[in-house]
Amino acid sequence: MKTITAYKSPLHQTVTTTDTDVWNDSCSIEELTYAIEHGAVGATSNPTIVLQVLRQEWHLWEDRIHEIIAGNPTWTEEDVMWKVFTEIGVKGAELLLPVFERENGLKGRLSIQTNPANYRNSEKMTAQAIQFHNLAPNVQVKLPVTSQGMKAIEEATYHGVNINATVSFTVSQAIAVGEAVERGLDRRAAEGKPVDNMRPVCTIMVGRTDDWMQVVAKRDGVIVNPAYLHWAGVAVFKKAYRIYQERGYRARLLAAAYRHHLHWSEFIGGDVILTIPSQWQKWFNASQVGVKERMDDPVEQAIIDELYGRIPDFRKAYDEDGMTPAEFDTYGATVRTLRGFIASYHELIRVIREEFMLPNPDIRS
């Protein structure tokens, strides 16, 4: 175990004194700059995040969006949106490029998400993943862990794309990703293509796992210890991590969707990535939570037993064979998350349309 020094911020300690890495859960220039200063070695984006970035940093992008529209008079509003979406991601990748170069390509990547509305079409997802892969040397590409997304994850990996599997909440999804990545890497290696420079990632959205257990408990009138509901995502992530270590999967687990400090503190010490929103980073850095390795500490059996015995959807999340890939698409957390991402995707198009391409004549001179 490495020695922890006292003068660094808690997140900086996490990164520099353990095997755990921190990413910024946004490609916002301001937020990513803060995160890098405190040890972050990666970042992520998706339609919801890019929408937030536009709202936060409108002054940085307004003129550029006008340039894109003026320079491409036949483009649709969706064409313009994707250009803006990718440029915002590439700008984040540029900020991380020094980390990427310092770490010899092992860290310093920016994740860009494919069109969430294509979750049922593996060919479209694969094609866009390959396109995004070529945007910058340090781009990672997000693909959803749906039944068709699993096919895209294997194919994109085979084509040399560093994937980040997203819309994932369960042990069975994480295992399916691990296996799909292994197949893709093995196919590359069999053809003599390089794999040592690839760093695939599998996300488990631990906060959304917690959220879904709370929704189910309320919906079904199930009474459990309320404190236990905050351990559902931790329990799933720790079990998946143990399986990844035992099986030697080359994908690396990533914890996302923060709701409380357990989603950081309980994973410290693991060879994992924590993608943390900027506000949570600041809260953690100002906290009194000790930076110590807890990844191998088991979740109390009483917590597992109550969640497992009372909430069927926790059993689906916790068991290795809790769901088949065909069932991933209809799992409650998957449906809720895809709905949110697709809504943000359409909202991005609306913003481009109403702010730039077809502004309301009644409120503009």
Stockholm file with secondary structure:
# STOCKHOLM 1.0

chainA/1-365         MKTITAYKSPLHQTVTTTDTDVWNDSCSIEELTYAIEHGAVGATSNPTIVLQVLRQEWHLWEDRIHEIIAGNPTWTEEDVMWKVFTEIGVKGAELLLPVFERENGLKGRLSIQTNPANYRNSEKMTAQAIQFHNLAPNVQVKLPVTSQGMKAIEEATYHGVNINATVSFTVSQAIAVGEAVERGLDRRAAEGKPVDNMRPVCTIMVGRTDDWMQVVAKRDGVIVNPAYLHWAGVAVFKKAYRIYQERGYRARLLAAAYRHHLHWSEFIGGDVILTIPSQWQKWFNASQVGVKERMDDPVEQAIIDELYGRIPDFRKAYDEDGMTPAEFDTYGATVRTLRGFIASYHELIRVIREEFMLPNPDIRS
#=GR chainA/1-365 SS CCCCCSSSCHHHHHHHHSSCEEEESCCCHHHHHHHHHTTCCEEECCHHHHHHHHHHSHHHHHHHHHHHHHHCTTCCHHHHHHHHHHHHHHHHHHHHHHHHHHTTTSSCEEEEECCGGGTTCHHHHHHHHHHHHTSCTTEEEEEECSHHHHHHHHHHHHTTCCEEEESCCSHHHHHHHHHHHHHHHHHHHHTTCCCTTCCCEEEECHHHHHHHHHHHHHHHTCCCCTTGGGGHHHHHHHHHHHHHHHHTCSSEEEECSCCSTHHHHTTTTSSCEEEECHHHHHHHHTSCCCCCCCTTSCCCHHHHHHHHHHCHHHHHHHSTTSCCHHHHTTSHHHHHHHHHHHHHHHHHHHHHIIIIISCCTTTCC
#=GC SS_cons         CCCCCSSSCHHHHHHHHSSCEEEESCCCHHHHHHHHHTTCCEEECCHHHHHHHHHHSHHHHHHHHHHHHHHCTTCCHHHHHHHHHHHHHHHHHHHHHHHHHHTTTSSCEEEEECCGGGTTCHHHHHHHHHHHHTSCTTEEEEEECSHHHHHHHHHHHHTTCCEEEESCCSHHHHHHHHHHHHHHHHHHHHTTCCCTTCCCEEEECHHHHHHHHHHHHHHHTCCCCTTGGGGHHHHHHHHHHHHHHHHTCSSEEEECSCCSTHHHHTTTTSSCEEEECHHHHHHHHTSCCCCCCCTTSCCCHHHHHHHHHHCHHHHHHHSTTSCCHHHHTTSHHHHHHHHHHHHHHHHHHHHHIIIIISCCTTTCC
//
